Amino acid sequence: MTIPGATQTYATELAGLWTGLSRALSDLDALAARPEQRLADLDAGATLGRLRYVLHTAGELTLGIAPPEGSERAHGELAFALANARDATAVIADLLEEGGIEAIQPVLHEWRGTLFAVRLARTRAAVPAIESATREASSPLPPPAAALSAITLIVLGAATFAGGTLLHRWPLWTIGLLLLTVGCAFSAQRR
């Protein structure tokens, strides 16, 4: 069982980590959104180096934070996302130094993805472990049966939707969409 004080301490430590990281992520997002304008400066390499160091420091701090019971996986995802964003930023800096803006184009979307992954992992880590334990306890079905039910509804919904679309029968594809929605909601409820 998770101790409420441990969850509160964890939330406070994550908030402190995010305070120092949010500005750097905003700067990185701005650079990734318009690299032609923002990375064309002579000091772009120094800027990327500074921001990469912020990501590195945040990753190190994350490793020093003890997550409450039930949040270990989400916390590990946050540490992994920070390391990936740091490494991708280093690749961008190296490519920019070697070949200019044109050289970063093939990996630009990957870099943006790693920056988004940090925000997503932070959101997942911020969900209190108590909520996940409450959700698990509230399901009337055991986990394998719930997963099987969700998968069955999703597959049945997809097949009904596809059949209704191919046959041009809107009631069928409506039912298919309804089954898909219920299956996805049921699946999300189990997480």
N, C-alpha and C positions, 0 to 999 in steps of 0.2 A: 504494500500500500504506500502511496506517495504521501509524504508529510507536507501539509500546506505551507509551512515555513520554508521548506526546501524549494518548493515551486516558486514562492515569492522571491527568494534569494536569486534563483536562476533567472527569473524574469527581470529582476533589477540588473543583474550582471549582463544579460543580453541587451538591455536598453542602454547601458553604458558603452558596450561594444558598438552598438549601432549609432550612437551619438558621434563617435569618431569616424565611423565608416560611411555614413550616409552622404556626407559632402563629397568624399572621394568617389563614391559610386555615381553621384550626380555628375561630377566632372568627367568621369570615364564615359558615361552614357552620352554626354554632350559631344565628346570627342568622337565616339563611335558613330553617332548620328550624322555628323558632317565632317568626315575626315579630311575632305579636300580643303575646306576652309580652316579647320581648327588644328590640323596636324601639319600644315604647310610651314609653320613657324620654325625658325632655327632652334628654338629651345623646346621643341616638342619632345625630343628624347629625354631631356631633363624632367619635363612635366610627367611623362609616362613613368620615368624612374621613380619619381616621388610618389606617384599614385600606386605604383607596384609595391613600393615599400609599405604604404598604408595597408594594402591588401595582405601583405606578408605579416605585418604586425597584428592585424585583426585575426589572421589564421592562428598565429601563435597564442594570442589571448584566448581564442576559442578553445584551443587544446587545454588551457588551464582552467576552464570553467567546468565544474562537475554538473552534468544534467541530472534532473530528478528521475526517479524510476519511471520508465515508460517513455522517456524522451530521448533515450540514448541514440536511437536510429536517426531521428530528425537532427539531433545535435551533430552526429557524424556527417550527415549530408551537408550541413552548414560548413563544417571544417573542410570537407572535400570540395565544395563549390568555391570557397575562398581560395584554396590552393589552385584550382583550375583557372579561376579568373586571374590570379597572379601570374601563372604560367602563360596564359593566352596574352596578357598584357606585355609580358617579356618578349613573346614572339612578335607581336606587333611592333614593339620598339626596335627589335633587331632588324626586322624586314624594312621598317621605315628608314633606318640608318643605312642599310645596304642598297635599297632600290627605290626609295621614295614612296609616294602615295600609291603608285601603280602596283608596287610589290605587295601591299597589304590587302588589295582587293579580294584575292582568293580566300583569305581567312577572316575577312571582316565580319561575316555573318556568324561564324563560330565564336568570335570574340564577343559580339553582342549577346549571343546565347549564353556564354559563361557569365556575363554580367547579370543577365536576367535570372540565371540559376541561383546566384547569390541572394537576390531579393526573394525568390521563391523559397529557398531553403531557410532563410531567416523567418519567413512567415510561418513555415511549418514548425520550426523550432520554438516559435513564440506561443504556439497553442499549448495551453497547460496540460500536463499529463493527466490531471484529474478529469478533464473533459473526455479524453480518450478512454479512460477507465469507465466512466459513466456510460458512454456510448456502447461499449462492449457489454456491460452488464444489462443494458436495456433491451437488447435484442432477444426476442422470444425463441429464435432458432439457434441451434449450435452453429459455430462458424462454418463448418463444411457444408451444412445444409443451406445456410444463408448464401454462401458463395455460389453453390450450385443453382439455387433459385434465381439469383441475379444473372448468372450466365445464361440460363435457360430463357429468361425473359428477354434478354438482349438478343440472343440468336433468333428466337421466335419473332421478335419485333422487327429485326433486320430482314428476315425472310418474308414476313407479311408485307412490310413496306416495299421491298423490291418487287414482290409479286403484284401488289396493287399498282405500282408505278408502271410495270411492264404491261399489265392488262388495262391500264387507264381507268382504274376503279378507285376513285378517291376515298370511299369508305374503308377499303382495305388498307391503303397507305396511311390513313388517319389512325386506324387501329394499330398498325405497325409502329407509327411514331409514338403512340400512347404506351405500347409495350416497351419500346426502347427507353422512353423517359422513366417509366416505373423501374425497369431493370437497372438503369444507371443510378437512379436515386437510391435504390436498395443497395447497390454496390457501394455508393459513396457513404451510405449510412454505416457500413461495416468498417470503414477506415478510421 
